[in-house]
Amino acid sequence: MPSVKRTTTSAAVLTTALVVAATATASPAPAADSGGGSADRVLATGVGAPFQIATRGKTVFYTDGFAGTINKVTNRGPKVVARVNGVSGIEFSGGGKTMAIAHGGGGPNPPARVTLVRRGKAPVVAKIDQYENTVNPDRNRTYGITTGASPACQTELSTPAPGGPPGAAPPPTYKGIKDSHPYQLEALRGGAFALADAGVNGILRIGKRGGISLIALLPPQPIKISTAQAAALGVPSCAGETYAFEPVPTDVERANGALWVTTLPGGPESPALGARGAVYKIKRGVVTKVAGGFLGATNLDVVAGRIYVTEFFSGKVTRIGKGGRATRYTIPGAVSVEATRKHLYVGSFGAGPSAPGKVVRLPR
């Protein structure tokens, strides 16, 4: 039963699943929102996987996870400023002097790292995979069936997908495994950075000298499996059981004295189990769910009391504020968002090689 296995909750969700969905559903151009807004500038085309956008002053940077590049938007178009195998996240320190890069993980190669780069100094490398292998912060967390699954359900859950590698399926109930996939970054005070790690299942602090510590784990993501869902997932005997999926943090932002995090809920991110993505707030070590019901929450930003969330699988940018929740833009394949006082910068996957993704600027 491949859709509820641990192997679908980190790298696979953020790479293979995104590619499949983008190929099937994405469009290369953003559509107008309900208020009539549309892109006022296309910053880059021909982008494979714009996992993260960051600004430094008036300059816009973005990563391309497929090409393995960090790119800067110039008056003459995009310019490659660095090549980093397996790059996903990029962020600048408050003063813009340090560039933090999240790369690797989600498998044996390349290794999971965060590299801090500052002009004139040797790069500082935080070895995320070594930290996870030594500490494994969620080692005491229990995932999987939480309601005493029947033998038939346990058998269905443990049966590898047809054609899959032997031994790939974890048991129906298991503790947090050793897995790291550094995804997105946010600058903190004192030259440190927060890291959303989709494999660690939490938010890490990366010190300016490369030290690593845990800020917070995100909670398990339980769902009671209906008869229809069990049938669709190929585990009919598991109808009525509650399965606690692993959280998959995809982005972290700092605003209003707190950290704000988007998560994928583990398991299938398609509508098979409904829209289960969420936004959490972390303040003084306390993790609070702010909003749920997102279909593929891959990125967010917080500005002027409003939260902007990209929903990859529903192809939109959602805005949450005092007036409630609304679709700000419909952008098939939307995967990343960066907000400034006046603008939203959105990166989207394309519909395939003939219609690659884009990075666009829109009115906020």
Order of alpha helices (4+ residues) and beta strands (2+ residues): alpha-alpha-beta-beta-beta-beta-beta-beta-beta-beta-beta-alpha-beta-alpha-beta-beta-beta-beta-beta-beta-alpha-beta-beta-beta-beta-beta-beta-beta-beta-beta-beta-beta-beta
